[in-house]
Amino acid sequence: MIPKKFKPIKREKVVISIRLNSDTLRVLDELASETDISRNEIIVQCIDFALRNFH
């Protein structure tokens, strides 16, 4: 049973293409492997963090 306070939010996701240098991709892949999180999710979390902390 889903708790009454839980309200699922459907967020639209859009497929995009980005170009990264090979060193950045290697670091992202290492981080994804170490944390057992997909490369995509690591990139999304990095972007979210950067946007929240951008001054």
ABEGO torsion letter per residue (X at the ends): XBBAABBBBBBBBBBBBBBBBAAAAAAAAAAAAAAGBBAAAAAAAAAAAAAAABX
